[in-house]
């Protein structure tokens, strides 16, 4: 099922992007919001 594999890849991409986004937010908070 191509649709199932595509949905799985999209889900993994969303999870990875969310994790990286959380790491970015943590780094910004550590830097004291020095943008």
VOZASE-462433 format. One line per 4 residues: number of its first residue (from 1); their letters; for each residue x, y, z of N, C-alpha, C, O. Coordinates in Angstrom, 3 decimals, always signed. Each point is the difference from the previous one (the first is absolute). Layout:
BEGIN
NUM) a) X,Y,Z,X,Y,Z,X,Y,Z,X,Y,Z; ... $
***
This chain:
BEGIN
1) xxxx) +0.861,-1.205,+0.000,-0.861,+1.205,+0.000,+0.893,+1.249,+0.000,+0.669,+0.303,+0.987; -0.679,+0.408,-2.113,+0.838,+1.208,-0.101,-0.506,+1.085,+0.953,+0.791,+0.733,+0.593; -2.118,-0.637,-0.451,-0.566,+1.046,+0.863,+0.431,-0.203,+1.453,+0.286,+0.963,+0.712; -0.244,-2.223,-0.281,+0.387,-0.292,+1.387,+1.461,+0.383,+0.234,+0.331,+0.598,+1.024 $
5) xxxx) +0.541,-0.944,-1.973,+1.424,+0.332,+0.155,+0.198,+1.515,-0.028,+0.812,+0.540,+0.751; -1.554,+0.136,-1.615,+0.104,+1.458,-0.071,-0.457,+0.629,+1.310,+0.632,+0.934,+0.492; -1.722,-1.438,+0.074,-0.501,+0.524,+1.279,+1.023,-0.235,+1.093,+0.197,+0.864,+0.854; +0.462,-2.024,-0.863,+1.011,-0.310,+1.012,+1.191,+0.943,-0.115,+0.513,+0.481,+1.010 $
9) xxxx) -0.070,-0.215,-2.244,+1.140,+0.901,-0.185,-0.358,+1.409,+0.447,+0.817,+0.686,+0.614; -2.041,-0.251,-0.919,-0.449,+1.334,+0.413,-0.066,+0.075,+1.521,+0.393,+1.004,+0.593; -0.892,-2.073,+0.039,-0.111,-0.013,+1.462,+1.389,+0.098,+0.638,+0.201,+0.770,+0.939; +0.757,-1.554,-1.452,+1.356,+0.043,+0.548,+0.616,+1.376,-0.210,+0.693,+0.511,+0.879 $
13) xxxx) -0.945,+0.098,-2.056,+0.544,+1.334,-0.288,-0.575,+1.019,+0.984,+0.725,+0.860,+0.499; -2.032,-0.957,-0.220,-0.643,+0.932,+0.937,+0.588,-0.174,+1.393,+0.268,+0.981,+0.693; -0.065,-2.248,-0.280,+0.556,-0.253,+1.335,+1.416,+0.553,+0.097,+0.356,+0.614,+1.006; +0.464,-0.828,-2.051,+1.376,+0.495,+0.020,+0.029,+1.519,-0.003,+0.797,+0.608,+0.715 $
17) xxxx) -1.658,+0.010,-1.513,-0.027,+1.465,-0.065,-0.450,+0.569,+1.342,+0.513,+1.023,+0.453; -1.487,-1.702,+0.184,-0.481,+0.476,+1.300,+1.110,-0.095,+1.037,+0.163,+0.898,+0.826; +0.611,-2.000,-0.871,+1.104,-0.173,+0.958,+1.058,+1.073,-0.223,+0.490,+0.596,+0.959; -0.134,-0.345,-2.223,+1.011,+1.020,-0.299,-0.508,+1.380,+0.394,+0.770,+0.839,+0.468 $
21) xxxx) -2.074,-0.602,-0.658,-0.577,+1.296,+0.376,+0.088,+0.186,+1.508,+0.327,+1.088,+0.474; -0.619,-2.146,+0.287,+0.082,+0.076,+1.462,+1.443,+0.255,+0.429,+0.246,+0.766,+0.932; +0.721,-1.413,-1.618,+1.408,+0.223,+0.332,+0.392,+1.443,-0.286,+0.745,+0.607,+0.769; -1.244,-0.056,-1.874,+0.293,+1.397,-0.338,-0.557,+0.926,+1.062,+0.671,+0.945,+0.416 $
25) xxxx) -1.906,-1.209,+0.031,-0.623,+0.832,+1.035,+0.821,-0.075,+1.285,+0.216,+1.016,+0.662; +0.242,-2.223,-0.307,+0.801,-0.157,+1.218,+1.305,+0.782,-0.117,+0.434,+0.631,+0.963; +0.197,-0.671,-2.147,+1.248,+0.740,-0.203,-0.243,+1.496,+0.128,+0.807,+0.707,+0.605; -1.911,-0.214,-1.167,-0.322,+1.428,+0.074,-0.227,+0.406,+1.451,+0.455,+1.059,+0.432 $
29) xxxx) -1.170,-1.914,+0.328,-0.250,+0.310,+1.403,+1.309,+0.013,+0.782,+0.176,+0.818,+0.902; +0.749,-1.729,-1.247,+1.300,-0.038,+0.684,+0.787,+1.268,-0.293,+0.695,+0.520,+0.873; -0.805,-0.020,-2.109,+0.746,+1.200,-0.383,-0.653,+1.266,+0.549,+0.523,+1.094,-0.212; -1.638,-1.211,+0.902,-0.653,+1.174,+0.569,-0.686,+0.839,-1.061,-0.040,+1.225,+0.113 $
33) xxx) -0.511,-1.875,-1.161,-0.729,+0.700,-1.057,+0.861,+1.062,-0.672,-0.494,+1.071,-0.352; +1.803,-1.368,+0.171,+0.873,+0.928,-0.731,-0.091,-0.348,-1.483,+0.768,-0.824,-0.496; -1.690,+1.441,-0.197,-0.183,-0.309,-1.424,+0.872,+0.927,-0.840,-0.003,-0.093,-1.227 $
***
